[in-house]
Amino acid sequence: MKQFSEILSTLLLTIRAILRIFRIVLHLIWGMILILSIYPLVSRTTRLLMKKHWSKKALQMLGIQLNIQGQPMAYMRVANHISWLDIVVINAVIPSAFIAKDDVRSWPLLGWLSTHTESYFIKRGSRQAAHKAAWHIANLLQANIDVMCFPEGTTSSNAHVLPFYSALLQGAIIAKVPIQPIAIRYHDHKGKFSRIPEYCDDTSLVTSIWRVACVNNLCVTLYLLPEVASTSYDRKVLAAVLRERIQLCLQDLAL
């Protein structure tokens, strides 16, 4: 009887995961239709609201509960990077122009959506590309456009933040705009860290999506921390200060 119950539970879990993925694929296609048909006809403010609503709906379809601590400040924000989900989570709160690694462009459907919703792609490890991106960021910030980037340059563990690369922060220094650090934390309903959404090491995108679709009671909290004046520090010191604030926030939550 116990074995039958376990088989039934696994079957129901699999069916739910398949349904979630099916709904998300349809939602992605719907997003593409909106971008092709409505985006060119409406103002940027309306496009941002559409992006925010679409992202919130995607999280709901995946059964993810979104929590927010703190208030949005500044025009440039940086965060620890755990998963492909991070982009959806942040857009559900603060729709922004994302600075993303170049391989995001090749992601199925998600890559197309990112390409057509103000994302700027940068080749990893290229100093010339980073320099060009810094000036692009400065131009966006001077136009009062929210910019979001992940200075780790790659994804990392839910509980540990890798050192921040400083090159992209130069954009905020040029524009003389403060930077708001954001700590992203995935956890269950009891507050325990969850490693399910992690998309790092040898985990494939398909495997990561499947894990997220299978899990129940997944939550994500964005901790919008106090802003840091970009002109108060050397670029590399600024990167270390921002990382430390995010790391300390996550460490305090783990205690």
Secondary structure as UniProt FT lines:
FT   HELIX           2..37
FT   HELIX           39..41
FT   HELIX           44..61
FT   TURN            62..63
FT   STRAND          64..69
FT   STRAND          76..79
FT   HELIX           85..91
FT   TURN            92..93
FT   STRAND          97..101
FT   HELIX           102..106
FT   TURN            108..109
FT   HELIX           110..115
FT   TURN            116..118
FT   STRAND          120..122
FT   TURN            124..125
FT   HELIX           127..142
FT   TURN            143..144
FT   STRAND          147..149
FT   TURN            151..152
FT   TURN            158..159
FT   HELIX           167..169
FT   HELIX           170..175
FT   STRAND          179..187
FT   TURN            189..190
FT   TURN            196..197
FT   TURN            201..202
FT   HELIX           205..214
FT   STRAND          218..224
FT   HELIX           230..232
FT   HELIX           235..254
//
